[in-house]
Amino acid sequence: MTSSKNTSSTASVQAREGTVFDIGYQHYDGPREGRNRARLSVFKDGLKISLGLGRGVRAKILPWLFIGSLMLVGAGLAMAAITIDRIAGEGTAHTVGLPTHSDYYGIASIIMFIFAAISAPELLCPDRRDGVINLYLVRPLTGSDYIVSRWLAFMSVMLLIAWLPQIILMAGLTLGASDPADYLKDNWLDIPKFLGAGAAIATYSGTIALLVSGFTTRRAYASVFMVGLFTVSAPFTFGLAQELGGTAGKWLSMFNLSNIPMHVNDAIFGTTSGVTMDAPASAFDTWILVSWFFLWTLGPAALLWFRYRKLTP
Amino acid sequence: MEALLSVENLTKEYKGVVALNNVSFEVSDGITGILGENGAGKSTAIKIVLGLLQPTSGSAKILGVTASENIDIRSRLGYMPEHDCLPSNVTAAEFLTHMAELSGLPPSHARSRAADTLRHAGLFEERYRAMGGYSTGMKQRVKLAQALVHDPAIVLLDEPTAGLDPAGREEMLDLVRKTHREFGISILFSSHLMADVERTCDRIIVLRGGQVIQSGEVKSFTEETETVYIEVDTNKDSFIVALEQRSVAVTDAGLGIYVEGSDESVYDHVRDALVEAEAPLRRMGPRRRALTELFARDGDDFTDLPGGLES
C-alpha cells in the first residue's frame, strides 16, 4: 500500500515537472502571401496608429478626444432637435432653423481639419525619421504600395469620424420623431448626401495633411504647417477678396482652403452653409467649385504618390 | 555549387560619379564578406541586388531572378541596414510580427515566428519592452532578427557590427555565424572591418573604388606561412643570438620572434638554441597570415601587399 502511494506520488511530481527542449531553429514552410499581405499589413498598421490601438494611453488620448468631440456634436444636435420638437411641437426645430445634416460639416470641419493635421504626421513622419521605411521597402512592397495603403488607412479613419456623428444625428432625429418610419421616408435622401459630403471633406483634408507630412520627418512641423495653412488662408483671402471685389475677388476667395470642401457640401445639399455664406466664391457655378475641389484633392494625392513612388532606402 | 546571387558586369553611375565599375561576383551557400571602405560601392551593390536601384548596365540576380522585375522574391530575402531603423515606442514582439507580415506571412504564423526569432536572437525576455529603451547591442540584434523572421534563403547584412563595443561586436559575430551554421541561412556580410570578415566569413570579395580587387576563400588568404612564431619566458636576447649563430633568419616581434624556415631542420636549430640560451619555451607554432597584412591601409585607401591574390 505504502509502495503504491509512493509510486503514485512520484508519478504526480513527474507529471508536474516540465522539461523545456530546445528544438533549435525551425524553418518556415507555411503560406507566403506576398505583396497583398504586405499591403494589408501596412493598412492595418496605419489604422492602429491613427486610432492609437495597441499603443499606450498617450497615443489614444488625441484621436479619441477628437472622435468623441465630433460624436458629441452629432448627438448634441440630435438631442436639441428632439427636445425642441417635444416641447414646442413637431417640426419646430426645422422651422427655427436648428442645424441639421447640411450644417453639420460647417460646424465639424474645423475639428476634422485639426484632427487630420495632428494624426496624419503620425502615419508618415516616424517611419522616415526612425528609418523604418528602409525595412518596408526591402520587402515585397513598393513605395506606391506603401503610400496607397497608408492613404487608404487614413481615409478609413477620416471617413469614420466624418460619417459616424452624422449617423448618430440621423438615428437621433429618426428615433425622436413621432413616427420614425415617416421621418425616414421623408428624409432618407440625407443619407447619401451626408455620405458624399463627408467623403469630400475627409479625402480633401486627409490627403493634404498626408502630403504635408510626406515632406518632413518632424510631426510637429507638419501639424503646425497644416493648421497654419488653414487658419491663415481664411482671413487673408476673405479680406483681400472683399478689397478686390469682382471676378478677381471671387477667384481669390477660392483659395480659402477650409471652404473648398464646404462648397461641395453646399452643392450636394443644395444649400449655403454658414461658413460659405459670405464667401464671394459661392457665386461661381457649381461645376467650377467641384472641379476646384477635385484639383485640390487629386493634385496633392498625385504629388504624394510621386514623392513615394521612387523612394529608396 | 549553384550561386544564390550572381552579379555580372554591373555598373552604376550617379550623375557622372561611378559607384560600381563593371563588377562581377557570385555568392553561394555560406557566409560571404564584402569588404571595402566607405564609398567603395558595397551598399550600392546590395541595393541593386535587392532591386531598389536600377543599374546603369549589367545584371544582378538573386535566387535566379532580378529583384526589380519580381519584387515577390524579396519575401525570401532578408536585409539588415547599417543605420537606425527601429521605432522607439513599439515592442520588439509587435515590431517583428509586423515585419513578418510585411514579408507575406499570415498574422498567426507571423506572431509565432516573431517569438521564435527573438528567442534565437537572445531577446525573448525583453520582447515586450519598447525598443526605445534597448542598448545598442540589443537594437542590432533586433535588426538582425527582423531580417530573419520570415526565414529567408539569404540575408544581406550591411555593417552589422557598426557602433558596437568589443563585447557586443563579439556577440553579434557569434549570432551571424550561428545564423548560417545552425539556421542554415546563407549570408552576404558587408563590412569595412577586416577582422570581422576574417573571423566570420568563408569567402571574401574586396571592393575598392567601385571595382572588385580581390576575391576568394578566406582560408586561402590566411593559409599557414613558412614562418614559425616563438615566445620564450626569459633570455630572449640570448636565444636570438644562439639562433643567429646557427644561420637562422630571425625577426624580433616584440613579445616573441619570427623564425624563417621551410624545412624540419629549423626546429632542430630552435631546440638547440633554446637549450644553449637556457630559455624556457612558452609558445611555438606556424604563423597564419591575417587579412590585414594583405590589404594594408594607406591613408583612406586599400593598398595591395605582395602575396595578395589578384582576382
Contacts between the chains, C-beta under 8 A, distances in Angstrom:
chain1	res1	chain2	res2	distance
A	24	B	182	6.6
A	25	B	116	7.9
A	25	B	120	6.0
A	25	B	182	5.7
A	25	B	183	4.2
A	25	B	184	7.6
A	26	B	116	6.8
A	27	B	151	5.5
A	27	B	184	7.3
A	28	B	105	7.3
A	28	B	109	7.1
A	28	B	113	6.2
A	28	B	150	6.9
A	28	B	151	3.8
A	30	B	105	7.0
A	30	B	106	7.3
A	30	B	109	4.7
A	31	B	105	7.7
A	31	B	106	6.0
A	31	B	109	7.4
A	32	B	75	5.3
A	32	B	103	7.6
A	32	B	104	4.3
A	32	B	105	6.7
A	32	B	150	7.8
A	33	B	104	4.8
A	33	B	105	7.4
A	33	B	106	6.3
A	34	B	72	4.9
A	34	B	75	5.9
A	34	B	104	4.7
A	35	B	71	6.9
A	35	B	72	6.2
A	35	B	104	7.6
A	37	B	101	6.1
A	37	B	102	7.9
A	37	B	104	4.7
A	37	B	105	7.2
A	37	B	106	6.9
A	38	B	101	7.3
A	38	B	102	4.8
A	38	B	103	7.1
A	38	B	104	6.2
A	40	B	101	7.8
A	41	B	98	6.3
A	41	B	101	3.8
A	41	B	102	5.1
A	42	B	102	7.2
A	45	B	98	6.0
A	54	B	94	6.9
A	55	B	89	7.0
A	56	B	89	7.4
A	59	B	89	7.7
A	126	B	87	6.1
A	127	B	87	8.0
A	130	B	84	6.5
A	130	B	85	6.8
A	130	B	86	6.5
A	130	B	87	5.0
A	130	B	88	6.9
A	131	B	81	7.0
A	131	B	83	5.6
A	131	B	84	5.0
A	131	B	85	3.9
A	131	B	86	7.8
A	132	B	85	5.7
A	132	B	86	7.2
A	132	B	87	5.5
A	134	B	81	5.0
A	134	B	83	7.4
A	134	B	85	5.1
A	135	B	79	7.6
A	135	B	81	7.3
A	135	B	85	5.3
A	135	B	99	6.4
A	135	B	102	7.7
A	135	B	146	6.3
A	136	B	102	6.4
A	137	B	52	6.4
A	138	B	50	5.4
A	138	B	52	6.9
A	138	B	74	6.3
A	138	B	77	7.3
A	138	B	79	4.2
A	138	B	81	7.9
A	139	B	74	5.5
A	139	B	75	7.1
A	139	B	99	7.6
A	139	B	102	4.5
A	139	B	103	5.2
A	140	B	71	5.2
A	140	B	72	5.1
A	140	B	73	7.8
A	140	B	74	4.7
A	140	B	75	4.8
A	140	B	102	7.9
A	140	B	103	6.9
A	140	B	104	6.0
A	141	B	71	7.5
A	141	B	74	8.0
A	141	B	102	6.3
A	142	B	71	6.6
A	312	B	47	6.7
A	312	B	52	4.6
A	312	B	53	6.2
A	313	B	47	7.1
A	313	B	52	6.2
A	313	B	81	6.4
